[in-house]
Amino acid sequence: MSDALSPQDPRSVQECAPYEAATIFALSSAPGRAGVSVLRLSGPQSGTTLRELTRRDLPVPRVAALRSIRDAEGEVIDKPLVLWFPAPRSFTGEDCVELHVHGSVAILESVAGRLTELGLRQARPGEFTRRAVEHGKMDLTEAEALADLIDARTEGQRVQALSNMGGALRVTYEGWQGLILDALAQIEGEIDFADEADVPDALSHAAYPYLSQVRESMSAALASSARGRAVRDGLQVAIIGVPNAGKSSLLNALIGRDVAITSPSAGTTRDIVEAQAVIAGLPVTFSDTAGLRESSDAIEAEGVRRARARAEEAHLVVHVVRGGVSEDVSELAVGLDADITFHNCEGDLGEGALDEVQGNALSGEGVSILMSAVERHILERFAGLENAALTRIRHVDCIASALMAVDVAREKLGSDPELASEDLRNALINIEELAGRSDMEQVFDRIFSSFCIGK
């Protein structure tokens, strides 16, 4: 919007100050002209800054108050609602202030300039949420879910993000931690009191049920992680078939508008054409791909290669064939298992199998039946997975490493409990990394850099 609201503001006297020392500000509502815009402040000087802006005592905590905010000469800039959140009862855990100003560019420029004059600096991307994590107001998985909630485009994504933001993943990994700690207690009992008469022999064997339980739970979470990530990132549906089978026409019919070029000439589609839809509350990307055939044309051959690659990666594959001709299948389609076959034809083919749909891509006949078949597959595979715990590659990496350590520990229980104990500590370290409680400065920098400023 302006230099005053830019994260690279050169006038900021706290630009290089550490996170704990600086008092920061940012526009937390959407940029641009609006009825009301919200500026958020956080840090040790928030209260002092509010006093200076209003020339009055601080309002009652967490109660909106109408105040005039003034420039350095005492002239009124605006008369906004202000809220005062003293630490630790604030979003970040620090002293915080919200200024609900009128949303004109001129007012935002003036207020931001005044805050800069008072020694505040523009917040970096995700810095408010990062401070909330560092002050124990949420863990890293809840912070990531907050970013997902802001980015949510469909109902399924909203439910999934809200679940993890509410601590669903935290509850899960804390359960794993508890089981591992119970197992460690049994192992340490054998190690520390092996010579005591009242300590049973091979006490560490009692750790086995705990580790078996945590292993089963972690394995289940990892098994559903790909589907959980699909809910977060969206589903891919690849449309494949030989040239001129009607793939592009089918994509246009599915989306309800012309997104792909159609032509009687074979090989019109060379690259992947994508279009988005929402099905069963989840984001879905349909991909029209190049016709599968051998070609001496280098560009078409590359398109065919990309078509195969997209089909192999897709969550769902729709194979378009011309009429009921089962021979209308390229050798290049071998190994690309289709979930649904769409017979693009005129006339009646008779009743087919559950995942065989007859229709006409040009007229739109049968397309609604195909869409219903796609929705049924999505519901069967992904419904109810909005609460899947692991939704990011980072989550999967941490828990896969923890599970490996648990498996190694189980193998060592009888022969070398000391080493098993060390493996379980490594598993706990990986879970701590998932929560963001270990030394993760570089990980924090990478994660929060993707957040919007003001969050």
Helices and strands as residue ranges (DSSP letters): E 24-27, E 34-42, H 46-54, E 65-66, E 69-70, E 76-78, E 81-85, E 96-103, H 105-117, E 121-122, H 127-134, H 140-151, H 155-165, H 168-192, G 203-207, H 208-223, H 225-233, E 235-240, H 247-255, E 273-279, E 282-288, H 298-313, E 316-322, G 331-333, E 340-344, E 356-359, H 367-382, G 385-387, H 393-412, H 417-435, H 441-448
